[in-house]
């Protein structure tokens, strides 16, 4: 994957993360079950960590 491709994917994941975090905050404020959203956020965090490693190793 090229550096620009990796950066684009990082940006996508960040936007999804922010959206899910907002949903989680609303659900939590209303007393809803947030377990699934927390797991989703955890997966996004892992994906971001992997993408950042790829970005460090990517060729221009």
Secondary structure as UniProt FT lines:
FT   HELIX           3..29
FT   TURN            30..31
FT   HELIX           35..57
//
